[in-house]
Structure formats: C-alpha cells, structure tokens
Amino acid sequence: MNMIKEHERIVLLKDLPEFGLKKDDVGTVIHIHKGNKAFEVEFMTLHGDTVAIATLQSSDIRPVTPMDITHTRQLAHV
C-alpha cells in the first residue's frame, strides 16, 4: 500500500453503517497513529459539514488514485 499522509484524501473500502458511511466514500486523514496502522479520518459533505470522524485500520482504506472520480449520494442524516 502507498504511504498515506495527513491531510490526504482516502477511499473507504467497506461499509461503516454505525457512521452512515458506505464503501467508496471519500474522507480526509486528520491523524496517523504510530506505524501507519490506524488513521483518524474525517468524512464531510460537499458543503463542509462533518458527517463522521472514524478510527480506521490501514486495511479499511486506500489512497485516492488518478483514476478515481468523485460521486455523490444523499445521506439519511447529517
């Protein structure tokens, strides 16, 4: 896996129903835990409202690639 850095965007690799998040949602890394084993990731609406901040394992996320395209969906709640 590529080295993920703070403030970089990531792609979620699995659904997180407890946060209302779905696979392929895009978030921003706000903190990296020791050894790059876990990350604090903020997920926001396109208007800048925070939806969730989740602690995720490196296996739960991947870096954004040049071939990714943004897609939107409506949340049940914010």
N, C-alpha and C positions, 0 to 999 in steps of 0.2 A: 504494500500500500504506500502511496505517496505520503510524504510528511505533511501533516495538516498543521497549519499555524493559526495563532489567534487572529481574529477578525476576518478569517476566510469563510467563504460560503461552503456548505456541505450539503449532501443529499442524504436523506433518511432512507435506510434500506429495509425498514419494517414498519408496520403499523404500530402506533402507540395510542391505543384507544383511551387510556387514562388521561391523556393530554388533548385528545381530539385530533391527533396527527395521523397522517397516512404515509405509507411508503411513497417515496419520491418527493415529499415536501422538502423545501429548501430552508436551511437555517444558517445562522452565523455563529462561529465558535467565539465564546466570550472568555473561556478559561481552559487551560490544558493542565490536567493532573499529571503528576510525576510519571515519566516514562511513556508519555503519549498513550496510556492505556485507557484513559477516560477523558471525556470532554464535557464541559458545560456548553450547551448550545441554546441559543435564543431563536425562537420561531416567531415571526411577526407577520401581520397583514401588510399589504402593499401600502397602506396609509401610515404604517409605523407603529401600530398598536401591538404590544406583546401578547402573544397567544399562550406561549409556554416557555419555560426555561427547564431543560431536562439534562440530567447527567447521563451520558451515553457512552457505551463501550466503543472501542475502535471498530469492532465488527458490526456495529449498528449504523455506521455512516461511511460515506466515501467523499473524496474531494469532487468539486464541480469540474467537469471537463469542457474543452472547447466545443464538443458536440452536443452539450446539453442545451435545452431550450426551456424557457420559463412557461409554466402552465398555471392557470388559476382554477380555484374551486371555492364554493361558498362554504363557510363554516356554520355549524349548527349553533355555535355560541362564540362569543369573544370575551 
